[in-house]
Amino acid sequence: MRPIFHWTSRRICAHLAISCTAFACVQHLAWRLRLQKGPGLSPETIRDALLNRQCTILKHARKPDERYVMPSPASPETQKIHDALSLRLSDVPYALN
């Protein structure tokens, strides 16, 4: 939560609320990962795995309305996070609607 570079009470309260919400989300995800077989992941590993998962959006040269998503390769940690949340993880490009 620190450092806090806000001066008004409204912004300080918002900063604390966002920080507490993010902490609760990471702790819940770590708990869901511990429910699966095998070792869980630390909050630092979860953050790094999600930060390193990126997607590139490509525009069709002749059809500017058509866009495609090209995901980066998933790490084993990222795959484990998606499995814990029952989310589909795709490494193949797909159309962006």
FIDOSE-86738 format. One record per residue (C-alpha): residue number from 1; residue in three letters; chain; z, y, x. Coordinates in pm, 1 decimal, decimal comma, padded with zeros to 6 digits, m for minus. Each point is the difference from the previous one (the first is absolute). Example, Ala and Ser with C-alpha at 12.3 -4.5 7.8 and 13.67 -1.06 7.14 Angstrom:
2
SITE num residu chaine        w        v        u
SITE   1    ALA      A  00780,0 m00450,0  01230,0
SITE   2    SER      A m00066,0  00344,0  00137,0
***
This chain:
97
SITE num residu chaine        w        v        u
SITE   1    MET      A  00000,0  00000,0  00000,0
SITE   2    ARG      A  00053,2  00231,1  00289,4
SITE   3    PRO      A m00110,2  00246,4  00122,8
SITE   4    ILE      A m00035,5  00211,8 m00311,4
SITE   5    PHE      A m00201,9  00317,9  00051,2
SITE   6    HIS      A  00043,6  00137,8 m00350,8
SITE   7    TRP      A  00197,2  00308,5 m00097,3
SITE   8    THR      A  00008,3  00002,3 m00378,9
SITE   9    SER      A  00226,7 m00233,9 m00192,7
SITE  10    ARG      A m00291,6 m00120,1 m00213,7
SITE  11    ARG      A m00197,4 m00114,1  00303,5
SITE  12    ILE      A  00304,7 m00158,1  00164,4
SITE  13    CYS      A  00071,2 m00199,3 m00318,3
SITE  14    ALA      A m00365,1 m00108,3 m00020,3
SITE  15    HIS      A  00006,3 m00108,2  00364,8
SITE  16    LEU      A  00313,8 m00208,0 m00057,8
SITE  17    ALA      A m00142,6 m00154,9 m00317,3
SITE  18    ILE      A m00324,0 m00101,3  00173,9
SITE  19    SER      A  00190,8 m00138,6  00299,4
SITE  20    CYS      A  00232,8 m00205,4 m00220,4
SITE  21    THR      A m00291,1 m00131,8 m00205,6
SITE  22    ALA      A m00191,2 m00100,8  00313,4
SITE  23    PHE      A  00311,5 m00172,7  00138,1
SITE  24    ALA      A  00048,6 m00191,5 m00325,8
SITE  25    CYS      A m00366,1 m00109,9 m00002,7
SITE  26    VAL      A  00013,7 m00127,8  00358,2
SITE  27    GLN      A  00328,1 m00183,4 m00061,4
SITE  28    HIS      A m00140,9 m00161,0 m00315,8
SITE  29    LEU      A m00310,6 m00109,5  00189,2
SITE  30    ALA      A  00213,8 m00143,2  00282,0
SITE  31    TRP      A  00201,6 m00190,9 m00262,2
SITE  32    ARG      A m00320,0 m00136,9 m00160,0
SITE  33    LEU      A m00119,3 m00112,2  00343,3
SITE  34    ARG      A  00330,4 m00179,4  00066,6
SITE  35    LEU      A m00045,8 m00194,3 m00324,8
SITE  36    GLN      A m00313,5 m00159,3  00142,2
SITE  37    LYS      A  00022,1 m00286,7  00244,2
SITE  38    GLY      A  00024,2  00108,1  00361,5
SITE  39    PRO      A  00156,6  00301,1  00167,4
SITE  40    GLY      A m00009,9  00338,3 m00168,3
SITE  41    LEU      A m00132,4  00321,8  00149,0
SITE  42    SER      A  00199,2  00296,4  00123,6
SITE  43    PRO      A m00056,8  00342,9 m00159,9
SITE  44    GLU      A m00170,3  00114,8  00322,5
SITE  45    THR      A m00240,4 m00296,3 m00008,0
SITE  46    ILE      A m00075,9  00064,4 m00368,4
SITE  47    ARG      A m00075,7  00366,2  00071,7
SITE  48    ASP      A m00223,0 m00082,1  00297,7
SITE  49    ALA      A m00189,7 m00269,9 m00189,4
SITE  50    LEU      A m00071,8  00231,2 m00292,9
SITE  51    LEU      A m00090,5  00297,4  00220,7
SITE  52    ASN      A m00251,0 m00208,5  00195,5
SITE  53    ARG      A m00178,7 m00122,3 m00313,5
SITE  54    GLN      A m00285,0  00242,1 m00054,5
SITE  55    CYS      A m00320,1  00018,7 m00201,6
SITE  56    THR      A m00321,2  00184,5  00070,6
SITE  57    ILE      A m00197,5  00143,7 m00290,7
SITE  58    LEU      A m00376,0 m00014,6  00047,1
SITE  59    LYS      A m00252,2  00197,1 m00206,7
SITE  60    HIS      A m00342,2 m00142,2 m00072,9
SITE  61    ALA      A m00265,2  00209,4  00178,5
SITE  62    ARG      A m00247,0  00006,2 m00288,9
SITE  63    LYS      A  00245,1 m00024,2 m00291,0
SITE  64    PRO      A  00286,2  00247,0  00056,3
SITE  65    ASP      A  00184,1 m00121,1 m00310,7
SITE  66    GLU      A  00045,2 m00346,7  00150,2
SITE  67    ARG      A  00294,1 m00044,8  00234,4
SITE  68    TYR      A  00133,2 m00310,2  00172,6
SITE  69    VAL      A  00334,7 m00086,7  00155,5
SITE  70    MET      A  00012,6 m00176,6  00334,1
SITE  71    PRO      A  00356,9 m00122,2  00068,6
SITE  72    SER      A  00134,1 m00051,7  00349,8
SITE  73    PRO      A  00101,5 m00354,2  00099,6
SITE  74    ALA      A  00343,4 m00094,4 m00132,1
SITE  75    SER      A  00280,0 m00095,5  00236,2
SITE  76    PRO      A  00219,4 m00301,8 m00078,9
SITE  77    GLU      A  00279,8  00240,3 m00096,0
SITE  78    THR      A m00226,6  00183,4 m00244,3
SITE  79    GLN      A m00105,2 m00332,6 m00152,3
SITE  80    LYS      A  00364,9 m00096,6 m00039,3
SITE  81    ILE      A  00079,1  00330,9 m00177,1
SITE  82    HIS      A m00290,7 m00043,0 m00241,1
SITE  83    ASP      A  00103,4 m00360,4 m00071,4
SITE  84    ALA      A  00358,6  00108,9 m00074,9
SITE  85    LEU      A m00128,9  00254,2 m00252,5
SITE  86    SER      A m00263,3 m00237,0 m00145,4
SITE  87    LEU      A m00276,7  00242,0  00095,0
SITE  88    ARG      A m00352,2 m00106,5  00085,3
SITE  89    LEU      A m00099,5  00088,9  00355,2
SITE  90    SER      A m00369,1  00028,9  00077,8
SITE  91    ASP      A m00167,0  00037,4  00338,6
SITE  92    VAL      A m00352,1  00017,9 m00144,7
SITE  93    PRO      A m00160,9  00331,4 m00099,0
SITE  94    TYR      A m00007,5  00078,7 m00372,5
SITE  95    ALA      A m00138,7  00267,0 m00231,3
SITE  96    LEU      A  00224,8  00294,6 m00080,1
SITE  97    ASN      A m00009,7  00080,7 m00371,4
***
